[in-house]
Amino acid sequence: MKKWILLALLVLVLYSSYTLFIKVTHFSAEKASFQYKTGGLDALADSLSAKKIIRDKTSFLVLAKLFNVEDKIKPGKFLIDKKTSLLNLIRILRNNQQARVKFILNKVRTKADLAQLVASTFSIDSTECMQYLTSNDSLASFGTDTTQVLSLFIPNTYEFYWSTPMSKLLQKMKTEEGIFWSKNNRLAKAESIGLSKNEVYTLASIVEEETNYDSDKTIIASVYQNRLKKKMPLQACPTIKYAMQDFTLTRIYEKYLTNPSPYNTYKKAGLPPGPICTPAPKTIDLVLNAPSTNYFYFVAKADFSGYHHFSATYEEHSKFAKEYQHKLDEYQARKNK
C-alpha cells in the first residue's frame, strides 16, 4: 500500500514540476498574445484557458494569488512564447512585462482616419483619440492645434506599449517630429525658401496627393513655390477633395470650386490652414530640395501615365489641359456606354 502511495506522490510531484517549470502552454503557434484590461484574475484565467495559454485554471489562480499578481499587473498586452511555463507566465504578469506594439504610420488624410489607426493599434478608444485631436486645450502642451496636429505625425514605424495613453503617444510624436526636423539641414532649407516647417509639411501634403512619382513631385513643389512667391492662388485640386471630404473624386468640376472651405485653394490665396494628409518624409525632402524652375502650371498627361506636363505660360498650359480634357471626355464616354 505504501508503495502505491509513494508512486502516486511521485507522479503528482512530476506533473506539478512539469506544469510549473517545464511547459504549460498548449497552443500551436510559436507565440500567443492576450490583453488584460479589467475584470480580475478569474476573468483573466478564463481568457487564458480559452486561448490555450494555461492548461489548468485552478493552478494558475493559486499561483497568481500566492505571488500577488492582481496587485502588480496593469492593463496591457502580453506576448507569450510557446514553451512558457506556468511559473514564468506568473512572473511575466507580476513584473508587468508587456509586449510592445508597432504603430505603423503611413498616409492618413483626416483626424478621423488617424483616430481609427490609433484605436486599431492601442487600447485607446477612437472617441477618446478624437477628443484629443479636436481640442485645442489638449493639444496646446504639444505646441500644436486642431488644424496643425497632423504635422506632428511623421510617417514611420514606431514602437509603443499597447496601453500607451494618448498624452504619451502625442509626446512621443512631438519628440520624433523634433528629431526629424533637426536632421539634414531641414530647418535651414525651410527658412531659405521662406516657409516654416509646418508650411513645408502642409505643402508636402498637397504634393503627396498630386502624384506617386518622385520625379514629378519635386517639380510640382517648385510650381507651388513659384505661385506662392507671386502670390498666385495655388489652385490645387487635392485641396478641393479635402474641402469636400470626398477623396473618391476623379474629376474636379467648376461647380466644386465655389466651396467656401478655407481649404479651397481656388478661392483662398496661399497655403490652406493645415495639412491635407500625412506626407512621406521623402516628399517633405523633395519639397525642401525642389529645383528652381520658371514653371507656374502643370496638368496630367493625356496618356494617363500619371506623369505631368509643366508650363511657364498659361497659353502652353492651356494646350496641354485641353488635350487632357479631350482624352478624359473620351474615356468617360466609353465608360458610360
C-alpha positions as CSV (number, residue, x, y, z in Angstrom):
1,M,0.0,0.0,0.0
2,K,2.8,2.4,0.9
3,K,4.4,1.6,-2.4
4,W,1.4,2.8,-4.3
5,I,1.0,6.0,-2.2
6,L,4.7,6.8,-2.8
7,L,4.2,6.2,-6.5
8,A,1.1,8.5,-6.6
9,L,3.0,11.2,-4.8
10,L,5.9,10.9,-7.2
11,V,3.5,11.2,-10.2
12,L,2.0,14.3,-8.6
13,V,5.4,15.9,-8.0
14,L,6.5,15.1,-11.5
15,Y,3.3,16.5,-13.0
16,S,3.5,19.6,-10.8
17,S,7.1,20.2,-11.8
18,Y,6.2,19.7,-15.5
19,T,3.4,22.2,-15.2
20,L,5.2,24.8,-13.1
21,F,8.7,24.7,-14.6
22,I,8.7,23.0,-18.0
23,K,5.6,23.7,-20.0
24,V,2.1,25.0,-19.6
25,T,1.0,26.4,-22.9
26,H,-0.6,24.2,-25.5
27,F,-1.4,26.5,-28.4
28,S,0.1,25.6,-31.8
29,A,1.7,28.9,-32.9
30,E,5.2,29.9,-31.7
31,K,3.8,32.8,-29.8
32,A,0.4,33.9,-28.5
33,S,-0.8,37.3,-27.3
34,F,-3.5,38.4,-24.9
35,Q,-4.8,41.6,-23.4
36,Y,-5.5,42.4,-19.8
37,K,-7.9,45.3,-19.1
38,T,-10.0,44.8,-16.0
39,G,-12.2,42.1,-14.5
40,G,-9.8,40.4,-12.1
41,L,-7.9,37.2,-12.1
42,D,-10.8,34.9,-12.6
43,A,-11.8,36.5,-15.9
44,L,-8.1,36.5,-17.0
45,A,-7.9,32.8,-16.2
46,D,-10.9,32.1,-18.4
47,S,-9.4,34.1,-21.2
48,L,-6.0,32.3,-20.9
49,S,-7.8,29.0,-20.9
50,A,-9.7,29.8,-24.0
51,K,-6.5,30.8,-25.8
52,K,-4.8,27.6,-24.6
53,I,-2.2,29.6,-22.7
54,I,-2.9,27.7,-19.5
55,R,-3.9,24.1,-19.0
56,D,-5.3,24.3,-15.5
57,K,-7.3,27.3,-14.3
58,T,-7.0,26.3,-10.6
59,S,-3.2,26.0,-10.6
60,F,-3.0,29.4,-12.3
61,L,-5.2,31.1,-9.7
62,V,-3.4,29.5,-6.8
63,L,0.0,30.7,-8.0
64,A,-1.4,34.1,-9.1
65,K,-2.7,34.8,-5.6
66,L,0.4,33.4,-4.0
67,F,2.6,35.8,-6.0
68,N,0.1,38.8,-5.5
69,V,-0.3,39.1,-9.3
70,E,-3.6,41.1,-9.1
71,D,-2.0,43.9,-7.3
72,K,1.0,44.1,-9.6
73,I,-0.4,43.6,-13.1
74,K,-1.5,46.6,-15.1
75,P,-3.7,46.8,-18.2
76,G,-1.8,46.0,-21.3
77,K,-0.9,43.5,-24.0
78,F,1.3,40.5,-23.3
79,L,3.2,38.1,-25.6
80,I,3.8,34.6,-24.5
81,D,6.3,32.1,-26.0
82,K,5.0,28.6,-26.9
83,K,7.3,27.0,-24.3
84,T,6.4,29.3,-21.4
85,S,5.9,27.5,-18.1
86,L,3.2,28.5,-15.6
87,L,5.7,29.9,-13.2
88,N,7.3,32.0,-16.0
89,L,3.8,33.2,-17.0
90,I,3.1,34.3,-13.4
91,R,6.5,36.2,-13.4
92,I,5.7,37.9,-16.6
93,L,2.3,39.1,-15.3
94,R,3.6,40.0,-11.8
95,N,6.5,42.0,-13.4
96,N,4.2,43.6,-15.9
97,Q,6.4,42.6,-18.8
98,Q,4.1,43.9,-21.5
99,A,4.6,43.4,-25.3
100,R,5.4,46.3,-27.5
101,V,3.2,47.1,-30.5
102,K,4.2,48.6,-33.8
103,F,2.5,51.9,-34.7
104,I,2.8,51.8,-38.5
105,L,2.0,55.3,-39.7
106,N,1.7,55.8,-43.5
107,K,-0.5,58.3,-45.2
108,V,-3.7,59.3,-43.4
109,R,-5.9,62.2,-44.7
110,T,-8.1,63.1,-41.7
111,K,-8.1,63.2,-37.9
112,A,-10.9,60.6,-38.1
113,D,-8.6,58.3,-40.1
114,L,-5.8,58.8,-37.6
115,A,-8.1,58.1,-34.7
116,Q,-9.1,54.8,-36.3
117,L,-5.5,53.8,-36.8
118,V,-4.7,54.7,-33.2
119,A,-7.6,52.7,-31.9
120,S,-6.6,49.6,-34.0
121,T,-3.1,49.7,-32.5
122,F,-3.5,50.8,-28.9
123,S,-6.0,50.4,-26.1
124,I,-7.1,53.9,-26.8
125,D,-10.7,54.3,-28.0
126,S,-11.2,56.2,-31.2
127,T,-13.6,58.5,-29.5
128,E,-11.0,59.4,-26.8
129,C,-8.4,59.9,-29.6
130,M,-10.8,62.3,-31.5
131,Q,-11.4,64.3,-28.3
132,Y,-7.7,64.9,-28.1
133,L,-7.3,65.7,-31.8
134,T,-10.2,68.2,-31.8
135,S,-9.4,70.0,-28.6
136,N,-7.0,73.0,-28.7
137,D,-6.8,72.8,-24.9
138,S,-5.5,69.2,-25.1
139,L,-3.1,70.0,-27.9
140,A,-1.6,73.2,-26.5
141,S,1.0,71.4,-24.4
142,F,2.3,69.8,-27.5
143,G,2.8,73.1,-29.4
144,T,0.1,72.5,-31.9
145,D,-3.6,73.0,-32.6
146,T,-6.5,71.2,-34.3
147,T,-5.5,72.5,-37.8
148,Q,-1.9,71.6,-37.5
149,V,-1.9,68.5,-35.3
150,L,-1.3,66.1,-38.3
151,S,2.1,67.8,-38.8
152,L,3.3,66.1,-35.5
153,F,3.0,62.8,-37.2
154,I,6.0,61.9,-39.4
155,P,5.2,58.6,-41.2
156,N,7.4,55.8,-39.9
157,T,7.1,52.7,-37.8
158,Y,7.2,53.4,-34.1
159,E,7.2,51.0,-31.1
160,F,5.0,51.6,-28.0
161,Y,3.3,49.6,-25.3
162,W,-0.2,48.7,-26.2
163,S,-1.5,50.6,-23.1
164,T,0.2,53.8,-24.0
165,P,-2.2,56.7,-23.2
166,M,-3.0,59.4,-25.8
167,S,-0.9,62.0,-24.0
168,K,2.3,59.9,-24.1
169,L,1.6,59.0,-27.8
170,L,1.4,62.7,-28.7
171,Q,4.5,63.5,-26.6
172,K,6.5,60.7,-28.5
173,M,5.3,62.1,-31.8
174,K,6.3,65.6,-30.8
175,T,9.8,64.3,-29.9
176,E,10.1,62.3,-33.1
177,E,8.9,65.3,-35.1
178,G,11.7,67.5,-33.5
179,I,14.3,64.9,-34.3
180,F,13.2,64.7,-37.9
181,W,13.4,68.5,-38.5
182,S,16.8,68.7,-36.7
183,K,18.4,66.4,-39.3
184,N,19.7,67.0,-42.8
185,N,19.6,70.8,-42.5
186,R,15.8,70.7,-42.9
187,L,15.0,73.8,-40.8
188,A,17.6,75.9,-42.7
189,K,16.3,74.7,-46.0
190,A,12.7,75.7,-45.0
191,E,13.9,79.1,-44.0
192,S,15.8,79.5,-47.3
193,I,12.5,79.0,-49.2
194,G,10.6,81.3,-46.9
195,L,8.4,78.7,-45.2
196,S,8.1,77.5,-41.7
197,K,8.4,73.7,-41.0
198,N,4.6,73.5,-40.7
199,E,4.1,75.3,-44.0
200,V,6.6,72.9,-45.7
201,Y,4.6,69.9,-44.2
202,T,1.4,71.4,-45.5
203,L,2.8,72.0,-49.0
204,A,4.3,68.4,-49.0
205,S,0.8,67.1,-48.1
206,I,-0.6,68.7,-51.2
207,V,2.3,67.4,-53.4
208,E,1.8,63.9,-51.9
209,E,-1.8,63.9,-53.1
210,E,-0.9,65.1,-56.6
211,T,1.2,62.2,-57.9
212,N,3.0,59.0,-56.9
213,Y,6.1,59.8,-59.0
214,D,9.0,61.4,-57.1
215,S,10.4,62.9,-60.4
216,D,7.1,64.9,-60.8
217,K,6.7,65.6,-57.1
218,T,9.8,67.8,-56.9
219,I,8.8,69.8,-60.0
220,I,5.2,70.2,-58.7
221,A,6.7,71.5,-55.4
222,S,8.6,74.1,-57.5
223,V,5.4,75.2,-59.3
224,Y,3.6,75.8,-56.0
225,Q,6.6,77.6,-54.5
226,N,6.7,79.9,-57.6
227,R,3.0,80.5,-57.2
228,L,3.4,81.4,-53.5
229,K,6.2,83.8,-54.3
230,K,4.0,85.6,-56.9
231,K,1.0,85.5,-54.5
232,M,-1.0,83.5,-57.1
233,P,-3.7,81.0,-55.8
234,L,-2.3,77.5,-55.6
235,Q,-5.4,76.1,-57.4
236,A,-4.5,72.6,-56.1
237,C,-7.2,70.0,-56.9
238,P,-6.4,67.8,-53.9
239,T,-7.4,70.7,-51.6
240,I,-10.9,70.7,-53.2
241,K,-11.3,67.0,-52.4
242,Y,-10.3,67.7,-48.8
243,A,-12.6,70.6,-48.6
244,M,-15.5,68.4,-49.8
245,Q,-14.2,65.5,-47.7
246,D,-14.7,63.3,-50.8
247,F,-11.5,61.5,-51.8
248,T,-13.2,59.4,-54.4
249,L,-13.5,62.3,-56.9
250,T,-11.6,61.7,-60.1
251,R,-12.5,64.9,-61.8
252,I,-12.8,68.4,-60.4
253,Y,-15.7,70.3,-62.0
254,E,-16.3,74.0,-62.0
255,K,-19.2,73.7,-59.5
256,Y,-16.8,72.3,-56.9
257,L,-14.6,75.4,-57.0
258,T,-17.1,77.6,-55.1
259,N,-16.8,75.6,-51.9
260,P,-16.4,78.2,-49.1
261,S,-13.9,76.0,-47.1
262,P,-10.6,77.6,-46.1
263,Y,-9.0,74.6,-47.7
264,N,-10.3,75.6,-51.2
265,T,-7.1,77.0,-52.7
266,Y,-9.0,78.2,-55.8
267,K,-10.8,80.8,-53.6
268,K,-8.3,81.3,-50.8
269,A,-4.8,82.6,-51.6
270,G,-1.7,81.0,-50.1
271,L,-1.5,77.6,-48.3
272,P,-4.5,76.0,-46.6
273,P,-4.7,76.3,-42.8
274,G,-3.1,72.9,-42.3
275,P,-2.0,69.6,-44.0
276,I,-4.5,67.6,-46.0
277,C,-2.6,64.3,-45.3
278,T,0.5,63.0,-43.6
279,P,3.1,63.1,-46.4
280,A,6.0,60.7,-46.6
281,P,9.3,62.0,-45.2
282,K,10.8,61.7,-48.8
283,T,8.1,64.0,-50.1
284,I,8.9,66.6,-47.4
285,D,12.5,66.4,-48.6
286,L,11.5,66.7,-52.2
287,V,9.7,70.0,-51.3
288,L,12.7,71.3,-49.4
289,N,15.1,70.4,-52.2
290,A,12.8,71.4,-55.1
291,P,14.8,72.8,-58.1
292,S,14.5,76.4,-59.2
293,T,12.2,76.5,-62.3
294,N,10.1,79.0,-64.2
295,Y,7.0,76.8,-64.2
296,F,3.7,78.1,-62.9
297,Y,1.3,75.4,-64.4
298,F,1.1,71.7,-64.7
299,V,-1.5,69.2,-65.9
300,A,-1.7,65.4,-66.1
301,K,-0.5,63.9,-69.4
302,A,-3.2,62.7,-71.8
303,D,-1.8,59.2,-71.8
304,F,-3.0,58.7,-68.2
305,S,0.5,57.6,-67.2
306,G,0.4,59.7,-64.0
307,Y,3.1,62.0,-65.2
308,H,2.6,65.7,-65.9
309,H,3.3,68.4,-68.4
310,F,4.8,71.6,-66.9
311,S,4.5,75.0,-68.4
312,A,5.8,78.5,-67.8
313,T,3.0,80.2,-69.7
314,Y,-0.8,79.9,-69.5
315,E,-1.0,79.5,-73.3
316,E,1.2,76.5,-73.3
317,H,-0.6,75.0,-70.3
318,S,-4.0,75.6,-71.9
319,K,-3.0,73.5,-74.9
320,F,-1.9,70.5,-72.7
321,A,-5.0,71.0,-70.5
322,K,-7.4,70.8,-73.5
323,E,-5.6,67.7,-74.7
324,Y,-6.0,66.0,-71.3
325,Q,-9.7,67.1,-71.0
326,H,-10.4,65.7,-74.5
327,K,-8.9,62.3,-73.6
328,L,-10.8,62.3,-70.3
329,D,-14.1,63.0,-72.1
330,E,-13.4,60.2,-74.5
331,Y,-12.7,57.8,-71.6
332,Q,-15.8,58.8,-69.8
333,A,-17.9,58.3,-72.9
334,R,-16.5,54.8,-73.4
335,K,-17.1,54.1,-69.7
336,N,-20.7,55.2,-69.9
337,K,-21.7,53.1,-72.9
